[in-house]
Structure formats: C-alpha cells, structure tokens
Amino acid sequence: MGLDYKMIGVRIRRCRKKQNLTQMKIAEAADISEHYLSNIERAVSIPSTEVIMRLALALGTTPDEFLVGTARMERERWKNVAEPLRAMNDEQLDLVENFIQWVLERK
C-alpha cells in the first residue's frame, strides 16, 4: 500500500484551514518554508516523515490524521497534563516527577 500524497496534502490543508491558520504561520511553526508547505498541500513535493511529524505538532494533531485521515485523539489527554509543567520551577518538577513515579509503581 503506497501513500497518497495528494490526500496527505488535502488533509494538511483541511486541518490548517479548519483552525483558520495561514501557511506562513504553520510553515514557521514547522520550521519549513511557506513555499514548501504550499507544494506539500498541492502534492508537488513529497514531505519526509520528519516534516509530517513537525506539521502534525504545529497543527496540534498526530501524523495519522494526515497519513490515514484519522487522528489518535484518545492519547491526547497528556497534553492537558503536560502544559502546566512548562511554568514549574525545578523543585515543583521534582515533586511532579516523584508523584508520577509513585503512580506508575501502584499499577
């Protein structure tokens, strides 16, 4: 089974437009050129696995959404837990790390 790069481009564009984001904004977040993103969306260029992953991250989804048309959102809850960690100092992060270890050991 080969990848349908035309559909991958369509899915990336659809996801981007659904969020009202410009090609420039997503290209910048994915660290690619706007021209390259345009070519990917039109299936003129074939993106590498790394680029697909960076685009998925920039668009807040998983590569599955682009590759097969469905995102694995059941595993996305971790983002709600992880986001507050950004603002924590080292002492708070140590506490969280210890708590996570404690939870994992209780399984």
N, C-alpha and C positions, 0 to 999 in steps of 0.2 A: 504494500500500500504506500503510494507516494503522497507527499504533502501537496495540497492545493494552495499554491502561493497567492493565487488570485483571491481565494476565500480568506486566507490569512490577512491579506491587505484590507479586504472588506470588513472583517471583524475588528481589526485595529481601528480603522476609520470610524466604524459604528460606535465603538466604545469611547473613542475620543469625542465624537460629536455628542453623544449622549450626556457627556459631562460638560459640554459647552467649552471645550478646551481647543486652543489653536495648535496647529502643527508646530509652530515656533515654541510654545510652552512645553509640549511633550518632548520635542527633539532636545531641548535644553535639559530637561529633567533626565532624559535617557542618554545624554552625552553623545548625541549624533547630530548630523546637520539636518536642517529643515528640508533641504533638497533630497537627502537620503530617505527621510521619513515619507516624503511625497512619493518617491519611487517605490518604496515598500508598499504603501497603500494602493498604488496602481499596478503592483506586481511587475514593475520594471526591474527592480532589484530584489534579490533573494537575501533576506536577513539571516545572519548567523544565529545559532542558539543563544549566544550571549546577548545579542541585540534584542531578540524576542523576550528574553528574561528582563532586560532593562526596561523595555517598553511596558511589560506587564507591571513591573514595580512602579513605573511612572504613572500608570493608569489605575493603580490600586486593584489589580486583579492577578490571576495566575496565568501562566503561559497556556494552560489548557483552553482558556477562553478563545485565544487566537488560533491554536492548532486544531482543536476539535469542536469548538463552538460552545463549550460549557466550562464554567469556572468551578473550582472546588471551594466553594464558599463555606462549607461546613468547617473547614480548618482555619477560617479567617478570624475566629474569636480571639486568637492570640494577640492580634493587633490591638484590641481594646485593652488587653492586659499590659502589653509591652510599651505602649505610647507613654504612659506616665513615668516610666523608668528614665526617660530622657532628662527629666528635670531633677532627678535624685542625685544627692552627693554620694561620695564613696561609702560613708557609714550606712546610709539608707540602702544602698545597693547590696552591701554585705548582709544586712538583715533580710532583704528580699531573697537573696541567693540562699541563705540558710533556711528560710521558710520553704522555698521551692524544693530544696534537698529533703527536708523533713516530709513534705507532702509526697514526694516520689518514693521515699522509703516506706511509707504507710500503705502502699498498694498491695 
